[in-house]
């Protein structure tokens, strides 16, 4: 079959802004100074409607010393008006009392039509009804001289309940308005002084259905379907899902490349009539975070089905204007806010043969092709996994149940429900509970994380969302008298299990579980920073510090191939963009992936050249540093040892390029980058070495990274490690590291003989530490070491890099050559830990190592796969006491050793 694309891009015809009629408009207005106006039914400056918020006369004339209004004073007045042919007519007003803050006025405003009246609601407490005619047209915002305001969460809903348009105003490129700037907080359109901002362009936020009927005289012997969509898709053939994947297609930098999915759909096709159905949602659309890759245009579809028959003939079905389209039962769908589904609007059987299209179905229309290159997606798909049952149910108030699923996950809930037609089930997601058993949505930040299902009234109905996902442990269900059955559905990329670890300390086992869950929960088609709040972005720094850990836990080779192509043009500081150099190296070391090293080398080399040009003195002075050490909260406190971390990472990745050049047969490059690495280290020593093994101020991070990266001269390493131990003691035996320092904490301490200190750091139940989180019920890793603050999620993977050491130090399994053809096994055995077992699946087979303290001594078992060899190295104290050689060479097979009791003292 040919790989050429014959298909055409199609989309669904939607109503233009000037056709919006008597819609419901919602917006949040924060008035900083004077007032502001929200305009609706806007056709031009002479013909529009509006709600003007103005300071009342009491507010204007109050004495400056009287900062708080009395209970009967009105701070602001909302005037409802209509402007016709340039004449403004006030038709109603709402007085807003002193519950409003003295620093700013936050107003949640809603206007709609009902029974021939305008209904205006403010903060769900103050109302006004006005006799007025219908309106149509767009919306806008205005401030006058002396006024300043921020407009947030704009939503326009049609008379049928479908959301026509919404905008969080996260991105200066997608405000769709004529004026204003993004507020410093990162969301909201800010206007100041004499400004008018009108929404001139509004991409639909709908969820359309597309269908195509075709006939075949005989079933095909081969049917390959390729699909890509702008917006997430669900593919159906003759009423059945093509497979189980969700949240497809993959997220990428779309201006460069778009990854289409390929299906073998031969078993789903039949003789006679067949139907292709595609359901689209918004996915990574314009309301996605400005820090993520997103589609800044309307949804569109590209599909091609290539058929081959037994007689040798072929046929191709493509997307073109012969397809039909209709609105789906989904009223609104958003990656952060959730999905609303009205089952009464279902087109039953729309994806099956025999369905008769009614007036709601219209022809698809041609769409303009995007600029990115189409390439096949070879990354594992995102799938739903085994569902979780609730472990507890709380009843914080009448009509409300809160379900605890016992585990923080990324995904959604699946419900079975009975009830009357039109009844609404509301599902709200959160990671936390308050003291009364209500959900605490604080870590969601601006994400509303709410799914809504409206019943059609059948005997039993099932629902789970399609085009959203949430990070949660708890779900609040407002179902009224309806019967409901509920389970939670985890979703993540379908990476295969590669590593196992277990030990005698249940707290450490829980930490291992927390790390793996955090990693998977943030593993969709990109490795995200978090899965619950309005972010979920491709964070290179967060990924860089956990990628080795991920490769030990799971088979990550094809997943990270895709990620490397995503980030190949990143050109920021080493703590962020260094991932494009370190990741190919880790893939080579772990999988013997020489191809990826060769493909990545030009980008790796170019990035080091870029850094050398930008920082000719070899000291990098910008970046995040050792991000998020224990701190008192506040953005400025999340940065730690910025220059030291970035300069040491610069050294490390330059050394990687030098070693890669040698492996790839580039001796001139090897010599050049080796010399550059030496120059960087000399600069590092001059800048940061303070004598007596101390770097910079002697913080834990300052001691860890030079030791981990081999930057410390041999004669100074012992004293540098001693200083690390000293600074840990100065912190009361607690860690004080961010994401880079924590990654190497156990490695360095173990390598310099301080495994007992490392174990205490891992298991302490006091703040700050992993045990502190676990004592407070954590089932995933927190973003900060403290429980709450200005920027805290409870499902961040970035501190999970330390779990590499569970395999490489506690169990002792390390690669002694790329891909584990040669294996090094050197366990580090804490005095207070009794048992460890671990395994790693490699291309050669499974490597396993276990040790256990028993009454007769220390027992060690090792399993070495075929076509490999291993070196076993035991702690010096043990082999000296046992009078055995410290190093033993092992052949493939199982090996057991016992060291007498006295050797463990």
C-alpha positions in Angstrom: 0.0 0.0 0.0 1.2 3.5 -0.8 2.2 5.8 2.0 1.0 8.9 0.0 -1.8 10.9 1.5 -4.8 11.4 -0.7 -7.1 12.5 2.0 -8.3 16.1 2.4 -8.7 18.1 5.6 -12.3 18.6 6.6 -14.1 20.4 9.4 -17.7 21.3 10.5 -19.4 24.4 9.5 -20.2 26.5 12.6 -22.0 29.7 13.1 -20.1 33.0 12.9 -19.8 35.4 15.7 -22.3 37.8 14.2 -24.9 35.0 14.2 -24.7 34.5 18.0 -28.2 35.4 19.3 -29.5 35.9 22.8 -26.7 33.7 24.2 -25.8 33.4 27.9 -22.5 35.2 28.6 -20.4 34.7 31.7 -17.2 36.6 32.7 -15.3 37.3 35.8 -14.2 40.9 36.2 -11.6 42.1 38.7 -11.9 45.8 39.1 -8.6 47.3 40.3 -9.5 51.0 39.8 -12.7 52.9 39.0 -14.8 50.3 37.2 -15.2 48.5 33.9 -17.8 47.5 31.3 -18.7 44.1 29.7 -20.3 44.5 26.3 -22.5 41.8 24.6 -24.6 41.7 21.5 -21.9 43.9 20.1 -22.3 44.9 16.4 -20.4 48.1 16.4 -19.8 51.1 18.7 -23.2 52.5 18.0 -25.2 49.3 18.5 -24.5 47.0 21.4 -25.6 46.1 24.9 -23.5 46.2 28.1 -23.1 46.1 31.9 -21.1 48.9 33.3 -19.5 48.6 36.7 -18.9 52.0 38.3 -17.8 53.2 41.8 -20.7 54.5 43.7 -20.8 58.1 44.9 -20.2 56.9 48.5 -17.0 55.2 47.3 -15.8 58.2 45.5 -16.3 60.7 48.4 -15.2 58.5 51.3 -12.4 60.0 53.3 -9.0 58.2 52.6 -8.7 57.1 56.2 -12.0 55.3 56.1 -10.8 52.2 54.1 -13.7 49.9 55.1 -17.2 50.7 54.1 -20.1 50.4 56.5 -22.5 47.5 56.0 -25.1 49.7 54.3 -22.7 51.4 51.9 -22.6 50.5 48.2 -19.1 50.3 46.8 -20.1 49.8 43.2 -23.2 49.9 41.0 -23.7 47.8 37.9 -25.7 49.6 35.2 -27.4 47.5 32.5 -27.7 49.4 29.2 -28.4 49.2 25.5 -26.9 51.5 22.9 -28.9 52.0 19.7 -27.7 54.3 16.9 -25.2 55.8 19.3 -27.7 56.6 22.1 -27.1 54.9 25.4 -30.2 53.8 27.4 -29.8 52.5 31.0 -32.5 49.9 31.6 -31.6 48.5 35.0 -29.1 48.6 37.8 -27.7 46.4 40.7 -26.1 47.9 43.8 -23.2 45.9 45.1 -22.6 46.2 48.9 -19.5 46.2 51.0 -18.8 42.4 50.9 -16.4 43.3 48.1 -12.7 43.6 48.9 -11.2 47.1 49.5 -8.2 46.0 47.4 -10.2 45.0 44.3 -13.7 44.1 43.2 -14.1 40.5 41.9 -17.4 40.2 40.1 -18.7 37.0 38.5 -21.2 38.3 36.0 -23.8 36.3 34.0 -26.3 37.6 31.5 -28.9 35.6 29.6 -32.4 35.8 28.2 -35.5 34.2 29.7 -39.1 34.8 28.7 -38.4 37.9 26.8 -36.2 39.4 29.6 -32.5 39.9 30.2 -31.5 38.2 33.4 -28.3 39.6 35.0 -26.7 37.9 37.9 -23.6 39.0 39.9 -21.8 36.7 42.2 -24.8 34.4 42.3 -26.3 36.7 44.9 -27.6 39.9 43.2 -30.1 39.9 40.4 -31.8 42.2 37.9 -34.4 41.4 35.2 -35.0 43.9 32.4 -37.6 44.0 29.7 -35.5 44.2 26.5 -35.3 42.8 23.0 -33.1 40.0 21.8 -29.5 40.8 21.0 -26.9 39.3 18.6 -23.3 39.8 17.9 -20.0 39.4 19.6 -18.7 40.5 23.1 -16.2 43.0 24.3 -14.6 44.8 27.2 -14.1 48.5 28.0 -12.3 50.7 30.5 -12.5 54.5 30.6 -10.0 57.0 31.8 -9.0 56.2 35.4 -10.3 52.6 35.2 -8.3 49.4 35.3 -9.7 45.9 35.3 -8.9 42.3 34.4 -11.4 40.0 32.6 -11.2 36.3 33.1 -13.1 33.1 32.2 -15.2 34.3 29.4 -17.8 31.8 28.3 -20.6 32.1 25.7 -23.4 29.5 25.8 -26.1 29.0 23.1 -29.8 28.5 23.7 -29.4 24.8 23.3 -26.9 24.6 26.2 -23.8 24.2 24.0 -20.8 26.4 24.7 -20.1 28.4 21.6 -16.8 30.0 22.9 -14.7 30.2 25.9 -11.4 31.9 26.7 -9.3 31.9 29.9 -6.9 34.5 28.4 -3.8 32.5 29.1 -1.9 33.3 25.9 -1.2 36.7 24.3 -1.4 34.9 20.9 -5.0 33.6 21.5 -6.9 36.4 23.2 -8.9 36.7 19.9 -9.5 40.4 21.0 -8.5 43.7 19.6 -6.8 45.1 22.7 -5.5 44.3 26.1 -2.6 42.4 27.6 -2.3 39.1 29.6 -2.3 39.9 33.3 1.0 39.2 35.3 -0.7 36.3 37.1 -0.7 34.4 33.8 -4.4 34.5 33.1 -6.9 37.3 32.4 -7.1 40.1 29.9 -6.1 43.4 31.4 -7.4 46.8 30.2 -6.4 50.2 31.6 -7.4 53.7 30.8 -9.5 54.5 27.7 -9.6 51.1 26.0 -12.0 49.0 24.0 -11.4 45.3 23.3 -13.7 43.4 21.0 -13.7 39.7 20.3 -13.2 39.6 16.6 -12.3 35.9 16.1 -13.7 33.0 18.1 -12.7 29.4 17.4 -15.5 27.0 18.2 -15.1 24.8 21.3 -17.6 22.2 20.2 -17.4 18.4 19.8 -18.5 17.4 16.3 -19.3 14.0 14.9 -18.2 13.0 11.4 -19.4 9.9 9.5 -18.8 8.3 6.1 -20.8 5.4 4.7 -19.3 3.1 2.0 -20.0 -0.3 0.5 -17.8 -3.3 -0.2 -18.7 -6.4 -2.3 -16.4 -8.5 -0.2 -14.4 -8.0 3.0 -10.9 -6.8 2.5 -7.8 -9.0 3.3 -6.0 -5.9 4.5 -7.3 -2.6 5.8 -4.9 0.1 7.0 -6.4 3.3 8.4 -4.3 6.4 9.1 -5.8 9.3 11.1 -4.8 12.7 12.4 -7.0 15.4 13.8 -6.7 18.9 15.2 -8.4 18.1 18.5 -8.6 14.8 20.3 -10.5 12.1 18.4 -12.3 8.9 19.0 -12.4 6.5 16.0 -15.4 4.1 15.5 -16.1 1.6 12.8 -19.5 -0.1 12.4 -20.4 0.9 16.0 -17.2 -0.3 17.6 -14.1 1.5 19.0 -11.1 0.9 16.7 -9.1 0.3 19.8 -8.9 1.4 23.5 -6.7 4.4 23.1 -7.7 7.8 24.5 -6.6 11.4 24.3 -5.2 10.9 20.7 -3.5 12.2 18.7 -0.2 12.8 20.5 0.8 16.3 21.7 3.7 17.7 19.7 5.1 21.1 18.6 2.5 21.2 15.8 4.2 23.8 13.7 7.0 21.3 13.1 5.4 17.9 13.1 2.1 16.2 13.6 2.0 12.5 14.5 -0.8 10.4 12.8 -1.9 7.1 14.2 -2.1 3.9 12.2 -4.7 1.1 12.7 -5.2 -2.3 11.3 -9.0 -2.3 11.0 -9.4 -5.4 8.9 -11.4 -7.3 11.5 -13.9 -4.4 11.9 -15.0 -4.2 8.3 -17.7 -6.3 6.7 -19.3 -7.1 3.3 -21.9 -4.6 2.3 -22.4 -1.3 4.1 -19.8 0.1 6.4 -19.5 3.2 8.5 -16.5 5.2 9.6 -17.2 7.5 12.6 -15.0 10.1 14.1 -15.8 12.1 17.2 -13.7 15.2 17.9 -13.0 17.2 21.1 -10.9 20.2 21.8 -7.8 18.6 23.4 -4.7 20.8 23.4 -6.6 23.8 21.9 -6.1 27.5 22.3 -7.2 27.5 26.0 -4.3 25.1 26.9 -1.5 26.7 28.8 0.7 29.2 27.0 3.7 27.0 28.1 2.4 24.0 26.1 2.2 23.0 22.5 -1.3 23.6 21.2 -3.6 23.9 18.2 -4.3 27.7 17.6 -7.1 27.0 15.2 -10.4 25.2 14.7 -10.7 21.4 14.8 -10.2 19.5 11.6 -9.9 15.9 10.5 -7.6 13.9 8.1 -8.3 10.2 7.6 -7.4 7.7 4.9 -8.4 4.0 4.8 -6.5 1.9 2.3 -8.1 -1.4 1.4 -6.7 -4.5 -0.4 -8.9 -7.3 -1.6 -8.3 -11.0 -2.4 -8.4 -10.4 -6.1 -5.5 -8.0 -5.9 -7.6 -4.8 -6.3 -7.3 -1.9 -4.0 -9.6 1.0 -2.9 -9.1 4.1 -0.8 -11.6 5.9 1.4 -10.6 9.5 2.3 -11.9 12.5 4.2 -13.5 14.9 1.8 -16.7 16.9 1.5 -18.7 13.7 1.0 -18.6 13.1 4.8 -21.4 14.3 7.0 -21.2 16.1 10.3 -23.4 16.9 13.3 -23.2 18.3 16.8 -22.6 15.6 19.5 -24.2 15.3 22.9 -21.2 16.9 24.4 -22.1 20.5 25.4 -18.6 21.5 26.5 -15.2 19.8 26.7 -12.0 21.2 28.1 -8.7 19.6 29.2 -8.9 21.5 32.5 -12.5 22.2 33.2 -14.0 18.9 32.2 -16.9 17.7 30.1 -20.6 18.2 30.0 -22.7 15.5 28.3 -26.5 15.6 27.6 -27.6 12.1 26.8 -30.9 13.3 25.5 -29.1 14.7 22.4 -27.5 11.4 21.4 -27.7 10.2 17.8 -28.2 6.6 18.6 -26.6 4.4 15.9 -24.9 7.2 14.1 -21.7 5.2 13.7 -23.5 2.0 12.5 -24.9 0.9 9.1 -28.5 1.7 8.5 -28.5 5.0 10.3 -30.7 7.7 8.6 -29.4 11.2 8.8 -31.8 13.9 9.8 -31.7 17.7 9.4 -29.1 17.9 12.1 -26.5 16.4 9.8 -24.9 18.6 7.2 -22.0 18.1 4.8 -18.5 18.5 6.0 -16.5 21.4 4.6 -12.9 21.7 3.5 -10.4 22.9 6.0 -7.1 24.6 5.4 -4.2 22.2 5.9 -1.9 23.0 8.9 1.8 23.7 8.3 3.4 20.9 10.3 4.9 17.7 8.7 2.8 14.6 9.0 4.8 11.7 10.5 3.7 8.3 11.9 3.3 8.1 15.6 5.4 5.2 17.1 4.9 6.1 20.7 2.8 3.8 22.9 -0.8 5.0 23.0 -2.5 6.3 26.1 -4.9 3.7 27.5 -7.3 3.3 30.4 -6.1 0.7 32.9 -7.7 -1.4 35.7 -10.4 0.6 37.4 -10.3 1.4 41.2 -13.2 1.0 43.6 -13.9 3.5 46.3 -12.5 2.6 49.7 -14.7 5.1 51.6 -17.7 7.4 51.1 -18.3 10.6 52.9 -21.6 12.5 53.2 -20.6 16.1 54.0 -24.0 17.6 53.2 -27.4 16.5 52.0 -27.5 15.2 48.4 -23.7 15.0 48.2 -21.4 12.0 48.3 -17.6 12.2 48.3 -15.8 9.0 47.2 -12.2 8.2 48.2 -10.5 5.9 45.8 -7.5 5.5 48.0 -5.0 6.5 45.3 -4.1 9.7 43.6 -4.4 9.1 39.8 -4.8 10.8 36.4 -8.0 9.9 34.6 -11.7 10.1 35.3 -14.6 8.2 36.8 -17.0 5.8 35.1 -20.6 5.8 36.4 -23.7 3.7 36.0 -26.8 5.6 36.9 -30.6 5.5 37.0 -32.8 8.5 37.1 -35.3 10.6 35.3 -34.6 12.3 32.0 -33.0 15.7 32.3 -31.6 15.0 35.8 -28.1 16.3 36.1 -25.2 14.4 37.7 -22.2 16.6 38.7 -18.8 15.1 39.3 -16.1 17.3 40.8 -12.5 16.0 41.2 -9.8 16.9 43.7 -6.6 15.6 45.4 -7.6 16.7 48.8 -10.4 16.8 51.4 -11.2 19.3 54.0 -11.9 18.5 57.7 -15.6 18.1 57.0 -15.2 15.6 54.1 -15.8 18.1 51.3 -13.4 18.0 48.4 -10.7 20.7 48.6 -9.9 21.7 45.0 -7.1 24.0 46.0 -4.4 22.2 44.0 -6.5 22.4 40.9 -5.8 26.1 40.8 -8.0 27.5 37.9 -9.0 24.1 36.5 -12.7 23.5 37.3 -12.2 19.8 37.0 -16.0 19.0 36.7 -17.8 16.6 34.6 -21.6 16.7 34.1 -23.9 14.1 32.8 -27.6 14.8 32.0 -29.7 11.7 31.9 -31.9 10.5 29.1 -34.1 8.5 31.4 -33.2 4.9 30.4 -33.3 1.9 32.7 -29.6 2.2 33.3 -27.1 4.6 31.7 -23.3 4.5 31.6 -21.0 7.5 31.2 -17.3 8.3 31.3 -15.8 11.4 29.7 -13.9 11.3 26.4 -12.1 14.6 25.9 -10.8 15.6 29.3 -8.8 14.1 32.2 -8.2 15.0 35.8 -5.7 14.4 38.6 -7.6 13.2 41.7 -8.1 10.9 44.6 -11.6 12.2 45.6 -14.7 12.8 43.6 -17.7 14.7 44.8 -21.0 13.4 43.3 -24.1 15.6 43.3 -26.7 13.1 42.1 -29.8 13.9 44.1 -32.1 10.8 44.3 -30.5 9.0 41.4 -28.9 5.6 41.9 -25.2 5.6 41.0 -22.3 3.1 40.8 -18.9 4.6 40.4 -15.3 3.6 39.7 -12.1 5.5 38.9 -10.3 4.9 35.6 -6.5 5.6 35.6 -5.0 6.5 32.2 -1.4 6.8 31.0 0.9 5.9 28.2 1.0 2.1 27.7 4.6 1.6 28.6 5.6 -2.0 29.6 6.8 -2.9 33.1 10.6 -3.3 33.2 11.7 -3.1 36.9 10.6 -4.3 40.3 11.7 -3.4 43.8 10.6 -4.5 47.2 12.2 -4.3 50.7 11.5 -5.0 54.3 10.6 -1.3 55.1 6.9 -0.6 54.2 7.5 3.1 54.2 10.2 2.7 51.6 7.9 0.4 49.6 5.2 3.1 49.8 7.7 5.7 48.6 8.5 3.4 45.6 4.8 3.1 44.8 4.3 6.8 45.2 7.1 7.5 42.7 5.8 5.1 40.1 2.3 6.4 40.3 3.5 10.0 40.0 5.6 9.0 37.0 2.7 7.2 35.2 0.1 9.9 36.1 2.3 12.4 34.3 3.0 10.2 31.3 0.5 11.0 28.6 1.8 11.7 25.1 4.2 14.2 26.7 5.8 13.9 30.2 3.8 16.6 32.1 4.7 18.5 35.2 1.4 17.8 36.9 -2.0 16.3 36.0 -4.5 18.2 38.1 -4.2 22.0 37.6 -4.4 24.2 34.6 -0.9 23.4 33.4 0.0 19.8 32.4 2.7 21.1 30.1 5.9 19.6 28.5 8.4 20.4 31.2 12.0 19.5 30.1 13.5 20.1 33.6 11.0 17.9 35.4 11.5 15.2 32.8 15.3 15.3 32.8 15.6 14.4 36.5 13.3 11.4 36.3 14.2 9.8 32.9 16.8 7.4 34.3 14.3 6.4 36.9 11.6 5.9 34.3 13.9 3.6 32.2 14.4 1.4 35.3 10.7 1.2 36.0 9.4 0.8 32.5 10.4 0.2 28.8 10.7 3.9 27.8 12.7 3.5 24.6 10.1 4.4 22.0 8.4 6.9 24.2 11.5 8.9 24.7 12.4 8.7 21.0 9.3 10.8 20.4 10.1 13.1 23.2 13.5 13.8 21.9 12.1 14.9 18.6 9.7 17.2 20.5 12.4 19.0 22.3 15.2 19.1 19.7 14.9 22.8 19.1 14.9 23.8 22.8 17.7 26.4 23.4 17.4 27.6 27.0 19.6 27.0 30.1 21.2 23.7 30.9 18.9 22.8 33.8 16.0 22.9 31.2 17.4 22.2 27.7 20.2 19.9 28.8 17.6 17.1 28.6 18.2 17.0 24.8 21.8 16.0 25.5 21.5 13.8 28.6 18.5 11.8 27.4 20.1 10.3 24.3 23.1 9.4 26.5 20.8 7.6 29.0 19.0 5.8 26.1 22.4 4.6 24.8 23.6 3.5 28.2 20.4 1.7 29.2 19.3 0.2 25.8 22.6 0.3 23.8 20.6 2.6 21.5 23.5 3.8 19.2 21.0 4.9 16.6 19.4 7.5 18.8 22.8 8.8 19.9 23.8 9.2 16.2 20.6 10.9 15.3 20.7 13.2 18.3 24.4 14.1 18.1 24.0 17.1 15.7 21.4 18.7 18.0 23.5 17.8 21.1 26.6 19.4 19.6 24.8 22.5 18.4 23.3 23.1 21.8 26.7 23.0 23.5 28.0 25.4 20.9 25.1 27.7 21.6 25.9 27.6 25.3 29.6 28.2 24.6 28.7 31.3 22.5 26.2 32.6 25.1 28.5 32.0 28.1 32.1 32.4 26.8 33.4 32.6 30.4 32.0 29.1 31.0 29.7 30.1 33.9 26.0 29.9 33.3 24.2 32.5 35.4 20.5 31.9 34.6 18.0 29.2 35.1 15.9 27.5 37.7 18.7 25.7 39.6 17.9 23.1 42.1 14.2 23.7 41.8 12.0 23.6 44.9 14.1 22.8 47.9 12.3 23.1 51.3 11.3 26.7 51.5 9.0 29.2 53.1 7.0 29.4 49.9 6.9 32.2 47.3 8.2 32.1 43.7 11.6 33.6 44.5 12.2 30.8 47.1 11.8 28.0 44.6 15.1 28.8 42.9 18.2 27.4 44.6 21.9 27.4 43.7 21.1 28.6 40.2 24.6 29.3 38.9 26.2 26.3 40.5 23.6 23.9 39.2 23.6 25.3 35.7 27.3 25.4 35.4 27.8 21.9 36.7 25.0 20.6 34.4 26.8 22.5 31.5 30.0 20.6 32.4 28.2 17.2 32.5 26.4 17.6 29.2 29.6 18.8 27.5 31.3 15.7 28.8 28.5 13.6 27.4 29.0 15.2 23.9 32.7 14.5 24.1 32.1 10.9 25.0 29.5 10.6 22.3 31.9 11.9 19.7 34.4 9.2 20.7 31.7 6.5 20.4 30.5 7.8 17.0 34.0 8.0 15.6 34.6 11.7 15.7 38.0 12.1 17.2 38.3 15.9 16.5 35.0 16.6 18.2 36.0 14.3 21.1 39.2 16.3 21.7 37.5 19.7 21.3 34.6 19.0 23.7 36.8 17.2 26.2 38.9 20.3 26.4 35.8 22.5 26.7 34.5 20.3 29.5 37.9 20.7 31.3 37.7 24.5 30.8 34.2 24.6 32.3 35.4 22.6 35.3 38.4 24.8 35.9 36.0 27.8 35.8 33.7 26.0 38.2 36.5 25.3 40.7 37.7 28.9 40.6 34.2 30.2 41.1 32.7 27.8 43.6 35.5 26.0 45.5 35.9 27.5 48.9 38.6 25.1 50.3 38.4 22.1 52.7 36.1 20.2 50.3 33.5 22.9 50.5 31.7 24.3 47.4 29.9 27.6 47.3 28.3 27.9 50.8 28.5 24.2 51.4 24.8 23.5 50.9 23.7 19.9 50.2 23.1 20.7 46.6 26.5 22.4 46.3 28.3 19.3 47.6 26.2 16.8 45.7 26.4 17.8 42.1 30.2 18.2 41.8 30.6 14.8 43.4 27.9 13.2 41.3 29.3 14.6 38.1 32.9 13.7 38.8 34.0 17.4 39.0 35.8 17.1 42.4 39.5 16.4 42.3 40.3 12.9 43.7 42.1 14.2 46.7 39.2 16.5 47.7 36.4 14.0 47.3 36.4 12.5 50.8 36.4 15.9 52.4 33.6 17.1 50.0 31.5 14.1 51.1 32.3 14.8 54.7 31.0 18.3 54.2 27.8 16.9 52.7 27.3 14.8 55.8 28.0 17.8 58.0 25.4 20.0 56.2 22.8 17.2 56.5 23.5 17.2 60.3 23.2 21.0 60.4 19.7 20.6 58.9 18.7 18.2 61.8 19.3 15.1 59.7 17.0 16.2 57.0 17.4 16.8 53.3 17.5 20.3 51.9 17.6 19.7 48.2 15.5 20.4 45.1 15.0 18.2 42.1 18.6 17.9 40.9 20.1 17.5 44.3 17.5 14.9 45.4 18.2 12.8 42.3 21.8 12.2 43.4 21.3 12.2 47.2 21.3 8.5 47.7 23.9 7.8 45.0 26.6 10.1 46.5 26.0 9.1 50.1 26.1 5.4 49.2 29.2 5.8 47.1 31.2 7.5 49.9 30.2 5.1 52.6 27.2 6.9 54.2 24.4 4.5 53.2 22.9 4.7 56.7 22.5 8.4 56.5 20.9 8.1 53.1 18.5 5.6 54.5 17.5 7.9 57.4 16.9 10.7 54.9 14.6 8.5 52.8 12.5 7.3 55.7 12.3 10.2 58.2 8.7 11.1 59.0 9.5 14.6 59.9 9.4 17.7 57.6 11.0 17.9 55.1 11.1 14.4 53.7 9.3 11.7 51.7 8.2 10.0 55.0 6.5 13.3 56.1 4.4 13.2 52.9 3.5 9.5 53.4 2.5 10.1 57.1 0.0 12.6 55.8 -1.6 10.1 53.4 0.3 10.9 50.2 0.1 8.2 47.5 2.0 10.3 45.0 4.9 12.8 45.3 4.2 16.4 46.2 5.6 19.4 44.2 6.9 21.0 47.4 8.1 19.4 50.6 5.4 21.2 52.5 1.7 20.3 52.2 0.2 23.6 51.1 1.4 26.9 49.7 1.5 29.1 46.7 2.5 26.5 44.1 1.8 23.0 45.4 0.4 20.0 43.5 0.2 16.6 45.1 1.2 14.7 42.0 4.5 15.8 40.6 7.0 13.2 39.4 10.1 15.5 39.5 11.4 14.3 42.9 11.2 10.7 41.7 14.6 10.6 40.2 16.0 9.2 43.5 14.3 5.8 42.8 17.1 5.0 40.3 19.2 4.4 43.4 16.8 1.8 44.7 17.9 -0.4 41.8 21.6 0.8 41.5 22.6 1.2 45.1 20.2 -0.6 47.5 20.0 -3.6 45.1 23.2 -2.7 43.4 22.3 -3.5 39.8 24.1 -1.3 37.3 25.1 -1.4 33.6 28.8 -2.0 33.2 28.5 -1.6 29.4 25.7 -0.1 27.2 22.6 -2.2 27.3 23.7 -4.4 30.2 25.8 -6.9 28.2 28.2 -6.5 31.1 26.6 -6.0 34.5 27.9 -4.6 37.8 26.2 -5.6 41.0 27.3 -3.8 44.1 24.7 -3.6 46.8 24.8 -1.0 49.5 23.3 -2.4 52.7 21.9 -0.1 55.4 22.2 -1.4 58.9 18.5 -0.8 59.7 17.2 -2.4 56.5 16.8 -6.2 56.5 15.8 -7.2 53.0 15.9 -5.9 49.4 15.0 -7.5 46.1 14.9 -5.9 42.6 14.9 -6.9 39.0 15.4 -5.1 35.6 14.3 -6.5 32.3 16.8 -5.8 29.6 17.2 -6.8 25.9 19.3 -9.8 27.1 16.7 -10.9 29.7 15.9 -10.1 33.4 18.6 -9.2 35.8 17.7 -9.9 39.5 19.5 -9.2 42.7 18.3 -9.8 46.3 19.8 -9.7 49.7 18.3 -10.7 53.1 19.6 -10.7 56.7 18.8 -13.9 58.5 19.7 -15.7 61.7 22.6 -17.4 59.9 23.9 -14.4 58.2 23.5 -12.3 55.0 22.0 -14.2 52.0 22.5 -12.9 48.5 20.9 -14.2 45.3 21.7 -13.0 41.8 20.3 -13.9 38.4 22.3 -13.2 35.3 20.7 -13.6 31.8 22.2 -15.5 28.9 24.9 -13.8 26.7 26.0 -11.5 29.5 28.5 -11.5 32.3 28.5 -9.8 35.7 30.8 -8.6 38.4 29.6 -8.9 42.0 31.2 -6.5 44.5 30.4 -6.9 48.2 30.9 -4.2 50.9 34.5 -4.4 52.2 33.5 -5.0 55.8 31.5 -8.0 55.0 34.1 -9.8 52.8 37.0 -9.0 55.2 35.1 -10.5 58.1 34.1 -13.5 56.0 37.6 -13.8 54.6 36.2 -13.9 51.0 37.2 -12.1 47.9 35.4 -8.8 47.5 35.0 -9.1 43.7 33.6 -12.2 42.0 33.0 -12.7 38.3 29.7 -14.3 37.5 28.5 -16.2 34.4 24.8 -16.5 33.3 22.5 -18.3 35.7 21.5 -18.2 39.3 24.0 -17.6 42.1 23.6 -17.7 45.8 26.0 -16.6 48.6 25.8 -16.6 52.4 28.0 -14.5 54.6 28.2 -15.4 58.3 26.3 -13.5 61.0 29.4 -11.7 62.3 30.0 -10.0 59.0 26.9 -7.8 59.3 28.2 -5.9 62.4 
